[in-house]
Amino acid sequence: MKSSRTDVPTRGVLFVHSAPSALCPHVEWAAAGVLGAPTDWDWVDQPAESGSYRAELSWQAKAGTAAELASALRGWERIRFEVTEEPTASTEGARYSYTPALGLFHALTGLHGDVLIPEDRIRAFMVKAARGDVSMDQALEGLLGARWDAELEPFRHAGDGAPVRWLHQVI
């Protein structure tokens, strides 16, 4: 029997860069709901934002799990997060970045974590640039998620050296 694309196992990491203490259990419950197993988090102070905490959860599950995790957490106004998913032989990798100010950014990623930009998105930004709606630099920055990277960078560095906990799920 041929397996479907979503039956393919992969792994990734959910980085919660900042969350107020009241939301930390809710993040855990949301992740456990998506992963179908209890999760165990080590929340630590986030020095980039007073009164907030950060944590990382590495996971193994079916392809598409990063999208499910991002969907479960998007729209929460007091958290910042990123979810990554490694590519497989039959699926591209993914990166989702979320900030309260910018919302959700999604990019396909390749084997080494590079952002892959689909042809139709490049063509759409070429049209916008030709019309004068955006400059080519603005278009490329939009395709690469530069605004999300700029906003999340202080939170990423504040987490250097934080522990990573692996969660293995049977697929």
N, C-alpha and C positions, 0 to 999 in steps of 0.2 A: 504494500500500500504506500503510495506516494504521500509524503508529509506536506502539510501546507506551510506556507511561508512563515506563519506565526508559531509553528511548532519548533522552529529552529532555535536551539539554545544560544544564548549570548550572555554577556555580563556588562555591568556598568556601575556607575557611582552616582548617588544622589548627594549633592553638596548643599546643605542648608547653610547659607552664609550668615544669615541673621534672622532670628525669630524672638519675639518677646517670650518670657517664661510661660505665660498663659497659653500660648499656641504650641509649645513644644510637644505636649501629649497629643494634640490634634494632628500634628505632622506625623507623629509615630503611628497613630491609628490609620491615617490616610495611606501611608506607605504599607502598613500591614494588610490593609484591605486590598491594595493592588497586588502585592506579592503573595497573598494567600497564606501568610505565616507571620507569627509574632516577630517584631523587630526589637533589637536591643541597641539603644543609642547611648553614646557618651557625650552629653552636652557640656560645652565649655564656654566660658565668657567670650564674647566677641568684642575685643578692644576697639574696633572701628565704630561701634555704636553702643553707647552706654545703655545698660539694661537689657541687652540682647544676648542671645546664645547662638552657637554654631555647632554643627555636627556633620559627620559624613557617614554614609551607609553604602557599602559595596554590596552588590546583589548579582545573582545569577538567576535568569528566568528566560522566558520565551522572547523572541524578537518582537519589538513593539512595546515592551514594558516601559521604556523611557517616556514614550508618548503618554502612556497611561498614568505614570507618576506625575508628569508635568500637568496633565489635565486635572488630576486630583488636587493639585496644589495651586494652580493658576487662579488669579483673582483674589487671593488672600492679600489684603492690603498692608500687612506688617511684616511680610517675610521676603527674603531674597534667596533664590536658589538656582542651581544648575543641575541638570541631569544629563549624563552621558551614557551612550550605549555603543558598544564595540560592533564593528561590521562583522558579518558572517560570509560564508561562501555564496549565500543567496540574498543577503540584505545589506544595505548601506548602514553605516553607523549614523548616530544622531547626537546632536547637542541641543539642549533646550536651556535658555537662560531667562530668568524672570526677575523683574524689579517692580516695585509698586508704581514707580513713576513711568516706566516704559512699557510695562506689560510683558508679553511672552515673545521671545525670539527663537526661531527654529532654524537649524542648519543641518544638512546632510554632512557626514564626515567620512573620510577615507581611512584606510588602514593605519595611517600614522597620525590621525587626528586632524588632518587638514580639512578645512571647509570645502565642500564640493558644491559648486553653484550650477544648478540646472540651466540648460540653454534657454528655456522660456523665460526665466527670471532675468537673465542677462539681456535678452532681447527687449523685455518690458522696460528695463532701466535705460537701455539705449534709446528707446522711443521717448521716454521722459526727458532724457538729456538733450535729444535733438529738438524737442519742443521748448527747451529752456526751463522746464519745471525743476530740474536739479542739474548740478554739474556732474561730470563723470566721476570726480572724486567723491562727491556726496553719494552717488549711486553705488560706487564700490564699497564705501563705508557702510551703507545700508545693507548690502548683500552679505558683508562680513560680520555684521552685528557690532560695529565699532562702538556705538553708544552704550550698549549693554556691557561690553568689555571695560569701557572707561568707568562706568558706574560700579561695576563689581570688583574691579581690581583692588581697591583698598581692603575689601572684605576677604578676598582671596589671600592676600599677603598676611592679613591678621591671623589666618588659620594655618600658616606654615608650621609644620611639626605636630599638628593635631593627629590623634590616633584615627586609624581607619578600621572599621569592623566589617568583616565579610559576612554576608547572609547567603547561604546556599539553599536553593529551592530545587526540589525534584521536579523535573519537567515530564 
